[in-house]
Amino acid sequence: MGYDTAAKIDPESVIDEEWGGMWFLKEPLATDELGITVLELEPDGKGMEHDETDSGQEEVYYVVEGTVDIELPDADETVTLESDEAIRLDPDETRQIHNRGDERVKLVLVGAPL
């Protein structure tokens, strides 16, 4: 078969529902290199601070709904993204996603090794 399909809720969320949800779709879609994740954060929710140096994976974050801050501690900078905006991150760039707004936000996170 030349394609696979998946729904956000096919895998279980890896974060507690009180903070939103995070669903990794790489396995359900049977991708070899490309990772795709749906992340929803409640107000005051945040993702884990991390980089992808070990995996060599660059990432793109696309905001579907809401406004989020992407903190970049190495650059001592915060990038604010609104709906229909995206950011691409090098593997060695430390990042953390924050929802400082009053509404739940929804992002699609995509990553693949360089």
N, C-alpha and C positions, 0 to 999 in steps of 0.2 A: 504494500500500500504506500502511496506517495505522500501521505499526510497523516497527521494526528490531531485530535481535538482534545480540549480540556476545559473545564469550568473552574473558576476561582476556588470554589469550595470542594473540588475533588481531593486535594490534600488537606490535612488538618492545619489550622493556623499554628504558627510557632510562637505567638505571643498571646498573652492573656486578653480575653475579650474586652475587659475593662479599659484597655489601652488602645483597642482597635482590632487589627488582625494583620497577619503577614502570611501569604500563601506562596510557596515555592512551586512553580509550574514546570521546572526543568524535567523532573522525572515523569510526571503525567504526560508531557509532550514528547518524551523520549529524545530530547536534543542531545547532541554529542558535545558541543562546545558552548552554545548559547544558553545563558541562564535568564529566566524571566520570572519576576516576582511582582505580586500585587501587594501593596502596603497601604493600610488605612490606619490613621492615627487620630485618636480623640484629642480634644483640646488639652494642652500641656503634655501630650505624649511625645516621645522621642525615640529615635532608633539608636542602635548601639554605635558608639564611636569606634571607627575601624579604618583600616586601609586594606588594599588588596595586593600588597607587595609580594606576599608569598605565592599567590595564585597567578600573578601577572595579568589580572583581569581589569580592563577598563570598564567603566560603568556609565550608563546614561540613566538619569532620573527624569521622568516626564510626569508633570502634575496634571491629573485628570480633573480633580475638583479641589478647590480651596487654595490656600496660600501656605507655603512652608519656608522655613529658614534652613539653609544648608550651611552649617558651621564648618569652616576650613581652618582648624587651629594652626597648621603649619604655615599658612599664609596670613594668619591673624586677620581673617576676613569672614564675613557672613554674606551669603548670596540669598536673596529672597526671590522665590519663584511663585508665580500665580498660575491659575488654570491655563493650560495649553502652552506652558513654557517648559524648557528642558535645560539640563546641564550635563556635560560630559566630564568625567573625572579620570585622571591618570591613575594607574594602579597604586602609586606611592603617595597619593594625596589623602591625608587623613580627613575623614568626613563624619558628620553626624547630622541627622535630620531632626528638626524640631517643629512641632505644631504649636505655635504660640497664639493662635487665633481662637475664636469662639465656636467654630464648627469643625466637624470631622473632615479630614482631608484624605484624598485618595491619589496614590501615585503608582506608576508602573516603572519598575526598575529592571534594566536590561544590562547584562554583562557578558563579556567574552574575553578570552585571553588575546593578548596582542600577537 
